[in-house]
Amino acid sequence: MSDSSKGNIVSWIRGIGQRYLARRGQELVIHRATDMIVEVADPRIRQVGRYKKILRSPVMEAMEYCSDLVDSIPGPVRLNRQQYHTDPLVKALFSSADELDELLRLTLKKSGADQGEGADFIALLTMSRQEKTIFRHEHQGNIILRDVKQRSVNFTDHRLVASSGNLEKTKDLLKKRGLELLATIAMERIESLRGELAELRERREYLKSMRRMLNGRSRTQELFSRPDHETLERLAKLKKLISEVESDVDTAREKIEMPRDSLVLLQDIIARPEDILIAYEQTLRLDWMNVLLSSRDASKGNDISLTELSIDDELRRSAVLVNFSPQKSTEN
């Protein structure tokens, strides 16, 4: 056999080994993600045979979705006092350079970072976006219009999350948080259904207790004459109510009583992450006072690009990846 043939065989075998190790590594990641999701959503799911196999495909799809979502977030953008005065995006996000410094100071204090070190941190900055109506003067050629109605934008409640010293690590932390969020929503819905079932059972027992009490009263009345009409009427109503609650209990039990029911609900949620965790591209054209500009003002202001993250299309937060350092956060 020629040396080139031997070399091809070795390369082929090496390729097989690398693909095998890559598959094993991927399976380990999927298994760990599945364990984390189940632990958050409902640990009883582990009682269901082959639950990991059932969840494998939806977990993979959710991981891919979270990865694509994180990769769509713009940045990282540099955060420090100097950037506040030179970068339109940073200036738009904070009301003052002092507000920016305070956010970084509190974040670094919470993380226990050494204020003397200059190593960079990467994190996701999330904020609430608020709009309000203002009135101000506007120039149109040589004419000054007074009390022109306009909309201004403010960003509040700034939070830095998934902070690390490496962009890829921060992205990995955010992807994991996306999965945790999906699992938490599943947990909330599971517990909500369990709570409804518990309330129905409690109501059923209360109604049965009332029925026993009225039956006792009816028997007491029979010792002397006959049950009064009101007692008989209340017993008939209770019988109907108990029958209705029994039906509701049976329906609720079918939804959540067994561990497999929790598995089905979890599977449904993580199989459609795009319905729960949504990212919208958010591009705003703002002037130096954070006033929204229209298309006819294209020559004015600056465009800022963010991502708006939405959970169940209710909780909304604007977001951008940022980097910062202990030393430069205190520059003057």
C-alpha positions as CSV (number, residue, x, y, z in Angstrom):
1,M,0.0,0.0,0.0
2,S,1.4,3.4,-1.0
3,D,2.1,6.1,1.6
4,S,-0.6,8.3,0.1
5,S,-3.2,5.5,0.5
6,K,-2.2,5.0,4.1
7,G,-2.5,8.7,4.6
8,N,-6.0,8.8,3.2
9,I,-7.0,5.9,5.4
10,V,-5.6,7.6,8.5
11,S,-7.4,10.9,7.6
12,W,-10.6,9.0,7.0
13,I,-10.4,7.2,10.4
14,R,-9.5,10.5,12.1
15,G,-12.5,12.1,10.5
16,I,-14.8,9.4,11.8
17,G,-13.3,9.8,15.3
18,Q,-13.8,13.6,15.2
19,R,-17.4,13.3,14.0
20,Y,-18.1,10.7,16.7
21,L,-16.7,12.9,19.4
22,A,-18.6,15.9,18.1
23,R,-21.9,13.9,18.2
24,R,-21.1,12.7,21.7
25,G,-20.4,16.3,22.8
26,Q,-23.7,17.5,21.2
27,E,-25.6,14.7,23.0
28,L,-24.1,15.6,26.3
29,V,-25.1,19.3,25.8
30,I,-28.7,18.2,24.9
31,H,-28.9,15.9,27.9
32,R,-27.7,18.6,30.3
33,A,-30.1,21.1,28.8
34,T,-32.9,18.6,29.2
35,D,-32.0,17.9,32.8
36,M,-32.1,21.6,33.6
37,I,-35.4,22.2,31.8
38,V,-37.1,19.3,33.6
39,E,-35.7,20.3,37.0
40,V,-37.2,23.8,36.6
41,A,-40.5,22.8,35.0
42,D,-41.4,19.7,37.1
43,P,-39.0,17.1,38.4
44,R,-41.8,14.5,38.5
45,I,-41.4,14.3,34.7
46,R,-38.4,12.0,35.4
47,Q,-40.8,9.3,36.4
48,V,-42.0,9.0,32.8
49,G,-40.1,6.4,30.9
50,R,-37.9,7.6,28.0
51,Y,-38.7,11.3,28.8
52,K,-35.3,12.4,27.5
53,K,-36.0,10.8,24.1
54,I,-39.4,12.4,24.0
55,L,-37.9,15.8,24.7
56,R,-34.8,15.5,22.6
57,S,-36.2,17.0,19.4
58,P,-38.1,19.9,21.0
59,V,-35.1,20.7,23.2
60,M,-32.8,20.8,20.2
61,E,-35.2,23.1,18.4
62,A,-35.5,25.4,21.4
63,M,-31.7,25.5,21.7
64,E,-31.3,26.5,18.1
65,Y,-34.0,29.1,18.4
66,C,-32.4,30.6,21.5
67,S,-29.0,30.6,19.7
68,D,-30.4,32.5,16.7
69,L,-32.2,34.9,19.0
70,V,-29.1,35.8,20.9
71,D,-27.0,36.1,17.8
72,S,-29.6,38.7,16.5
73,I,-29.0,41.1,19.4
74,P,-26.8,44.0,18.3
75,G,-23.5,44.9,19.9
76,P,-21.4,44.8,21.9
77,V,-21.4,48.6,22.4
78,R,-18.8,50.2,24.7
79,L,-20.1,51.7,27.9
80,N,-18.2,54.5,29.7
81,R,-18.5,58.2,30.4
82,Q,-16.5,59.2,27.2
83,Q,-18.8,57.1,25.0
84,Y,-21.8,58.8,26.5
85,H,-20.6,62.0,25.0
86,T,-19.5,60.6,21.6
87,D,-21.8,57.6,20.8
88,P,-25.4,58.5,20.0
89,L,-26.7,55.1,21.0
90,V,-25.1,55.3,24.5
91,K,-26.4,58.8,25.0
92,A,-29.9,57.8,23.9
93,L,-30.0,54.9,26.5
94,F,-29.1,57.0,29.6
95,S,-30.4,60.3,30.9
96,S,-26.9,61.3,32.0
97,A,-23.3,60.1,32.2
98,D,-23.7,59.9,36.0
99,E,-26.6,57.4,35.5
100,L,-24.4,55.3,33.3
101,D,-21.5,55.4,35.9
102,E,-23.9,54.4,38.7
103,L,-25.2,51.4,36.8
104,L,-21.6,50.1,36.2
105,R,-20.6,50.9,39.7
106,L,-23.5,48.9,41.2
107,T,-23.0,46.0,38.7
108,L,-19.3,45.7,39.4
109,K,-19.9,46.0,43.2
110,K,-22.5,43.2,43.0
111,S,-20.2,41.0,41.0
112,G,-17.3,41.6,43.4
113,A,-15.0,42.8,40.6
114,D,-11.8,44.5,41.6
115,Q,-12.2,48.2,40.8
116,G,-8.5,48.4,40.0
117,E,-8.5,45.8,37.3
118,G,-8.9,46.8,33.6
119,A,-10.3,43.6,32.2
120,D,-13.4,43.9,30.1
121,F,-16.8,42.5,30.9
122,I,-19.5,41.6,28.3
123,A,-23.1,41.6,29.3
124,L,-26.7,42.1,28.0
125,L,-28.1,45.5,28.8
126,T,-31.9,45.4,29.1
127,M,-34.2,48.4,29.7
128,S,-37.8,49.5,29.8
129,R,-38.7,51.8,26.9
130,Q,-41.2,54.6,27.6
131,E,-42.7,57.2,25.3
132,K,-44.3,60.5,26.2
133,T,-45.8,63.4,24.4
134,I,-44.0,66.7,24.6
135,F,-44.5,70.2,23.0
136,R,-41.7,72.3,21.7
137,H,-40.7,74.7,18.9
138,E,-39.8,73.4,15.5
139,H,-38.1,75.2,12.6
140,Q,-39.5,74.8,9.1
141,G,-37.3,76.9,6.9
142,N,-37.5,80.5,8.2
143,I,-40.7,79.7,10.1
144,I,-40.7,78.8,13.8
145,L,-43.7,76.7,14.8
146,R,-44.6,76.8,18.4
147,D,-46.0,74.0,20.7
148,V,-45.5,71.3,18.1
149,K,-46.7,67.9,19.4
150,Q,-43.9,65.3,19.4
151,R,-43.0,62.0,21.0
152,S,-39.9,61.5,23.1
153,V,-38.3,58.2,24.2
154,N,-36.8,57.4,27.6
155,F,-35.1,54.2,28.7
156,T,-35.4,53.3,32.4
157,D,-34.8,50.3,34.8
158,H,-31.5,49.4,33.2
159,R,-30.2,45.9,34.0
160,L,-26.9,44.2,33.1
161,V,-27.3,40.4,32.9
162,A,-25.2,37.4,32.0
163,S,-22.0,39.3,32.6
164,S,-18.7,37.5,31.8
165,G,-15.2,38.3,30.5
166,N,-15.9,36.7,27.1
167,L,-18.5,37.4,24.4
168,E,-19.1,33.7,23.6
169,K,-19.5,32.9,27.3
170,T,-22.0,35.7,27.7
171,K,-24.0,34.4,24.7
172,D,-23.9,30.9,26.1
173,L,-25.3,32.2,29.4
174,L,-28.0,34.1,27.5
175,K,-29.0,31.0,25.5
176,K,-29.2,29.0,28.8
177,R,-31.4,31.8,30.3
178,G,-33.7,31.5,27.3
179,L,-34.2,27.8,28.0
180,E,-34.7,28.5,31.7
181,L,-37.3,31.0,30.8
182,L,-39.2,28.5,28.6
183,A,-39.0,26.0,31.4
184,T,-40.2,28.5,34.0
185,I,-43.2,29.4,31.9
186,A,-44.0,25.7,31.7
187,M,-43.6,25.4,35.5
188,E,-46.0,28.3,36.0
189,R,-48.6,26.8,33.8
190,I,-48.2,23.4,35.5
191,E,-48.5,24.9,38.9
192,S,-51.5,27.0,37.8
193,L,-53.3,23.9,36.6
194,R,-52.4,22.0,39.8
195,G,-53.8,25.0,41.8
196,E,-57.0,24.9,39.9
197,L,-57.3,21.2,40.5
198,A,-56.7,21.6,44.2
199,E,-59.3,24.4,44.4
200,L,-61.9,22.3,42.6
201,R,-61.2,19.4,45.0
202,E,-61.5,21.7,47.9
203,R,-64.8,23.1,46.6
204,R,-66.1,19.6,46.0
205,E,-65.3,18.7,49.7
206,Y,-67.0,21.9,50.9
207,L,-70.2,21.1,48.9
208,K,-70.2,17.5,50.1
209,S,-69.9,18.8,53.7
210,M,-72.8,21.1,53.1
211,R,-74.8,18.2,51.7
212,R,-74.1,16.0,54.7
213,M,-75.2,18.8,57.0
214,L,-78.4,19.4,55.2
215,N,-79.1,15.6,55.0
216,G,-78.7,15.5,58.8
217,R,-81.1,18.4,59.2
218,S,-83.6,16.6,56.9
219,R,-83.4,13.5,58.9
220,T,-83.9,15.5,62.1
221,Q,-87.0,17.1,60.7
222,E,-88.4,13.7,59.6
223,L,-88.4,12.6,63.3
224,F,-91.0,15.2,64.0
225,S,-92.9,15.9,60.8
226,R,-91.3,16.2,57.3
227,P,-88.4,18.1,55.7
228,D,-89.3,21.7,54.9
229,H,-89.3,22.8,51.3
230,E,-86.3,25.1,51.7
231,T,-84.1,22.2,52.9
232,L,-85.1,20.0,50.0
233,E,-84.6,22.7,47.5
234,R,-81.1,23.4,48.8
235,L,-80.2,19.7,48.7
236,A,-81.3,19.6,45.0
237,K,-79.1,22.6,44.2
238,L,-76.2,21.1,46.1
239,K,-76.6,17.8,44.2
240,K,-76.4,19.7,40.9
241,L,-73.4,21.8,42.0
242,I,-71.5,18.7,43.2
243,S,-72.2,17.0,39.8
244,E,-70.8,20.0,38.0
245,V,-67.7,20.2,40.2
246,E,-67.1,16.5,39.8
247,S,-67.1,17.0,36.0
248,D,-64.7,19.9,36.3
249,V,-62.4,17.9,38.6
250,D,-62.3,15.0,36.1
251,T,-61.4,17.5,33.3
252,A,-58.7,19.1,35.4
253,R,-57.2,15.7,36.3
254,E,-56.9,14.8,32.7
255,K,-54.7,17.9,32.1
256,I,-52.2,17.7,35.0
257,E,-52.6,14.9,37.6
258,M,-50.0,12.6,36.3
259,P,-46.2,13.2,35.5
260,R,-46.9,12.5,31.9
261,D,-49.4,15.3,31.8
262,S,-46.6,17.7,32.9
263,L,-44.3,16.2,30.2
264,V,-46.9,16.8,27.5
265,L,-47.4,20.5,28.6
266,L,-43.6,21.0,28.8
267,Q,-43.1,19.4,25.4
268,D,-45.7,21.7,23.9
269,I,-44.1,24.9,25.2
270,I,-40.5,24.2,24.3
271,A,-41.6,22.9,20.8
272,R,-42.8,26.4,20.0
273,P,-40.4,28.9,21.6
274,E,-41.2,31.5,18.8
275,D,-44.7,31.9,20.4
276,I,-43.3,32.7,23.8
277,L,-39.8,34.3,23.5
278,I,-39.9,36.8,20.7
279,A,-37.2,39.2,19.4
280,Y,-38.2,42.3,17.4
281,E,-35.7,44.5,15.5
282,Q,-36.0,48.0,17.0
283,T,-34.6,50.9,15.0
284,L,-35.3,54.4,16.2
285,R,-34.3,57.7,14.7
286,L,-33.7,60.2,17.5
287,D,-32.4,63.7,17.9
288,W,-30.1,64.9,20.8
289,M,-33.2,65.2,23.1
290,N,-34.4,61.6,22.3
291,V,-37.3,63.0,20.3
292,L,-38.6,60.6,17.6
293,L,-38.0,61.9,14.1
294,S,-40.1,61.2,11.1
295,S,-39.0,60.1,7.7
296,R,-39.0,63.7,6.5
297,D,-36.3,64.4,9.1
298,A,-33.9,61.8,7.6
299,S,-31.0,64.3,7.5
300,K,-31.4,65.0,11.3
301,G,-30.6,62.9,14.3
302,N,-29.2,59.4,14.5
303,D,-30.5,55.9,14.0
304,I,-30.1,53.6,17.0
305,S,-30.5,49.8,16.7
306,L,-31.7,47.6,19.5
307,T,-33.6,44.4,20.0
308,E,-37.0,44.4,21.8
309,L,-37.4,41.1,23.7
310,S,-40.9,40.0,24.5
311,I,-42.1,37.2,26.7
312,D,-45.6,35.9,25.9
313,D,-46.0,39.2,23.9
314,E,-46.5,40.9,27.3
315,L,-43.3,41.8,29.1
316,R,-41.2,43.9,26.8
317,R,-37.5,45.0,27.2
318,S,-35.2,46.7,24.9
319,A,-31.8,45.1,24.7
320,V,-28.2,45.4,23.4
321,L,-25.0,43.7,24.1
322,V,-22.4,45.9,25.9
323,N,-18.9,45.8,27.1
324,F,-17.3,47.8,30.0
325,S,-14.4,47.7,32.4
326,P,-13.9,48.7,36.0
327,Q,-11.3,51.3,35.3
328,K,-13.0,53.1,32.4
329,S,-16.4,53.2,34.1
330,T,-15.0,55.8,36.4
331,E,-13.4,58.1,33.9
332,N,-14.0,61.8,34.0
